[in-house]
Amino acid sequence: MIHKLYVARRERRLYQKDVARKIGIHPQTYHEKERGKKDFTLREAKALTKLFGCTLNDLFQDLKGGEKNEDQNKRMAFIK
């Protein structure tokens, strides 16, 4: 799960289907991406930052002081 993304969505009282529509993807696809089963595209990630008013790091960087596992490093390299 991308915890920061989940928290940002819940703080704004949005459902997954609401965010999915706002960034132009199917709700089921958004669910899989928020859960970490699929990766967001750069376009989708940028749309999320605009929607939530934050940076890519705010949403996608690990909570543990920047420590990331290998899969997260690959995802962040793709986003950069």
N, C-alpha and C positions, 0 to 999 in steps of 0.2 A: 504494500500500500504506500502511496505517496502521501504521507501523513500531513505535511504542510498544506498540500492542495486540498485534502479532505477538510482540514480545519478552516481554511480560508473560505471554502464553499459553505460550510455549516455556519460560520460566523455571519455570513450574509444571508442566511436562511434560504439558500437555494437548493433545489433538488438536482440530482445528476442530470435529469432530462432537461432542466432549464439551462444548465451550463452547456450541455451538448448542443442544444439549439443555437445558443449564442455564438459558439465557435464553429458551427456548421458541420457537426458529425452526428451520427446515429447515437441515441442514448445507450444502447448496449455496448457500442464501441467505446464510448466515454467511460462506462462502468469498468470495462476491461483495462483501460489505460489508467484510470485512477487507482485501481487495485494493483497496478504494476505488472499485469500480464502482457500488455502491449506497450509500445513506446509512443509518446506524442511526437508528431512531426514538428518541425521548426515553426511552421505557420500556426499550428494549433497552440504550441507553447507560447508564442508571442501574443496570440489572441487571449490566452489565459492571463498573461501579465497585464494586458490592457483592461480586461474585465475586472481583475482583482486589484489593480493599481499597485503593482509591485514588480520586482525584478525576477528574472529566471532563477537566480540563486535563492531568492526568498521562497520560491515554490518547490524547487527541485533539489536543493542541497540538503544533505543529511543533517539531522538534528544534533548529532554527537560531535560538535566542534569541527565539522568539516570532514570527518573520517567517512570514507565511502567504501563499499565493497566493490569488487571488480566489475559487476554488472552496472552499478551506478556510475563508475568511472567511464565506462563505454557510452552510457546514455549522455552524460555531461559532455563528453568529447563530441558527440553527434550534434548536440544543441549549440555548442560554441562554434 
